[in-house]
């Protein structure tokens, strides 16, 4: 409601539009999210966070090639760089390139070593490739991070599966 009031006062308020896009993504309202992110970029060109948001929308809709382009644009943004690179990995994995996905996950972890979601996803990928020792190490790192409690719990369960 506060964001909509901000737009009532200033319909070109790029940050309000961007934040409405984030809310729409959380509500799985991807068409609204896309519209908000596009409007935000119209009034604040080059906003990496909005490119990241558009990439998330496209990723969730299965439009992986389009998502890739927006994640590439977003990766230069300091706040979202590690997440943009992570989602480039997720996109590569969806497109069937496991080696490229692994490289992006590792690059994401170079940018943010404690990014538990990347450790977890990399662990899953390594497990699929039969590299169980490496997968175990990634699950261990995911299990101790605090940012994503559900991921930590699931990582602990995966650790129990790998003997």
C-alpha positions, -999 to +999 in steps of 0.1 A: +000+000+000+029+024+008+045+017-025+013+023-044+009+056-025+044+066-035+033+060-072+002+080-067+025+110-058+051+102-084+042+076-111+079+077-123+093+066-089+116+038-102+124+024-068+087+020-058+081+003-092+111-020-086+099-029-051+064-036-064+080-060-089+097-078-060+065-081-041+047-094-073+075-121-077+070-132-041+033-136-048+040-155-081+023-128-101+049-128-128+030-107-154+027-078-129+063-083-118+075-081-154+055-049-160+068-032-128+104-041-136+101-028-172+085+005-159+113+008-133+139+005-160+122+031-181+126+057-154+159+044-141+178+028-169+206+004-161+192-006-127+208-040-122+183-051-095+155-047-120+173-067-146+178-094-120+141-093-112+131-096-148+155-126-151+138-143-121+104-138-138+117-153-170+134-181-152+103-191-133+083-189-166+108-213-183+121-186-206+157-195-199+175-178-228+157-145-220+165-149-183+202-154-192+204-121-209+189-103-179+211-121-154+242-111-174+230-075-173+225-078-135+258-094-126+276-061-127+254-049-098+272-051-065+241-061-044+229-088-067+261-100-085+265-133-067+227-141-071+228-132-108+258-154-114+241-182-094+210-179-115+231-180-147+242-214-133+206-225-127+197-214-162+227-233-177+216-264-158+180-261-171+194-258-206+214-290-201+250-277-196+261-291-163+297-281-167+288-244-174+264-245-145+291-257-121+314-229-132+288-203-126+280-218-091+317-217-082+319-181-095+289-171-074+307-186-044+338-166-051+317-135-049+299-146-018+316-176-001+288-180+025+260-182-001+244-214+012+220-218-016+249-220-041+267-245-019+235-266-018+228-265-055+264-272-064+263-302-040+232-315-059+250-311-092+282-328-080+261-356-066+244-361-099+279-362-116+289-389-091+314-367-073+302-376-038+331-364-018+329-329-033+291-330-030+294-338+007+318-309+012+293-285-004+264-299+016+284-294+048+290-257+039+252-253+031+243-270+064+261-244+086+249-212+068+222-192+085+207-173+056+184-201+044+173-223+073+153-247+051+183-252+029+205-259+059+180-285+071+178-302+037+216-301+034+218-320+066+194-346+053+214-350+021+246-354+042+230-383+060+222-399+026+259-398+015+280-422+036 
